[in-house]
Amino acid sequence: MSKGKIIFLSTIILILLFLAGFFLSNNKDGDGDGNIDTSSQAVVDDSKPRVVSVQPTQQEAPFITQNQVITVTFNMPVENTGEFKHKIEPELKYRLEPSADRKVIKITPEEPYLLGTEYTLFIKPETKFDGKKTLNEEKIYHFKTIQYRGV
């Protein structure tokens, strides 16, 4: 076998080993046979309102563009946009857009966010959901715009 064929086959084998290891390490169910191990999973009470997600996420760098929409997703429908009790500091003009199922609220700025500014979204515990339910505590999320340093 020529040296070129050996290098080629070695490369293919390494790629296959890497891919096999990658897929095995990304198996989230723990036992490798497709069965989910529920003994270590947290139990979530979906009978109580909660914030499911906020985009952009707080795990990502919470930087926003000057016109970025912030999306808040709940596990149950908000009664209406007037019952979505919240505050954004510093104040800005924006509009709220609920999804058809009222589980998602989009916050769209009417004017660009100020550069180099940190914004804080407070979701108040008085937010009302179907069935006269409310959040059990205030939720706080921080977002920043990039700093303009000139040309």
N, C-alpha and C positions, 0 to 999 in steps of 0.2 A: 504494500500500500504506500502511496506517495505521501510525502510530508504535508502537502496541501489538503489531501483527503482526510488525514488524521486530524488536522486543525479544524477542518470543517465539521467533522463528526463530533469532535470534542466540544465545539461551540454549540452545536445543536443539543447535545446531551446536557450541557450546563444551562441552556435556556429552558429545556424541559424540566430539569430539576428545580430551577428557580420558580417557574410557573406552578409546579406541583406544590412547592413549599408555600408560595403566596396564597394559593387557594385554600390549602389546609389551614394556614394561620388565620385566614379571614372567616373561618367557620365560626359563626357567633353562637351556635347552639351548644357548643361545649363537648358533645360526646362523639361527634364525627359521623353519626349514622342518620342525621336529619331529624332526630327527635329533640324537641326543645326541652331543656332542663328548666322547669319553672320553680324549682326550690330556691333559687337565688334571686329571682326577679321580684322587684318591688310591686306590691299590689296597689293599683291606682283606683281610687273611689271616684267613678264617673257620675255619681249622683250629686256631687258638689261641683260648682263652677270653678274652673281653673284656666289659667293661660296655658295653652298648649305650646305656642311658639310666638316669637317676635322676629320679624325680618327687617333689617339684617340681624343675625343672631349675636348674642353677647359673647359667644366663643370666638367668633371671627373678630378681626379688628373692627370695632364698631364705628367705622368711618362711613359717612354718607356723602353722596354727591349733593350738589346744591339744589337739585330738584327731585331727590329720591323719595319714593313712596315708602312709608313705614307700614308694615302689615302686622296686625295683631290677630292671632287665631285662638279661639276659645273652644272648649270641649262641648259647649251647648250654646244655643242661640241667645243673643242679647235681645231684650224686649224690643228696643228700637234705638236709633242713634242717640236720641235724647237721654236714654238711660245708660249710655256708655259714659260713665263719670270718669273724667280724666283731666289732666292739666299738662301743658307743655311749657317748660321754662328754658330760656327766655321766651316770652310770648311771641307768637307769629300767627299769620293768617294761613288757614288751611281748611280743607273740607274733608268730611268723613263720608266714606262710601262703604255701606255694608254689602256683603255678598247676598245672594238670593236666600241662602239658609240662615243668614244673620250670625254665622259663627266666625266670620272673618270681617274685620274692620280695616279699611285702608285709609291711612292718613296721608293726604296729598297736599303739599305746600302750595299756596296760591302765589307766593313770591319765593325766590330762591333763599335757601338758608344762608346766613351770614358766614363768610369764610373765617376759619380760625375760632369757631365757637362750639362750645359743648352744650348740647341740648339734653334735657331730661324729660322723659315721659313718665308721668305718674298715672297709674290706673288705680282709681279709688275703690275701696271696698264697697261703696254704695252702688256700684254698677249692678244693674238689675238684669236678670236672665229670666227666660220663660219659667213659670212656676213660682214667681216671686222669690227666687233665690238670689243671693249676693255673694261676692267674693269674701273669703274669710280674712283677707289682709290686703294692704296696699302693695302693688307691684311697681318697681322702679327700674327704668331702663335708661342707659346713657348712650348718646351718639355724639360724634364729633364731625366737624367739617375740616378739611385740610387748611393749613395755615398758608396764606399767600405771602410769599417772601420777595415778590418783585421780580423784575427781569434782570 
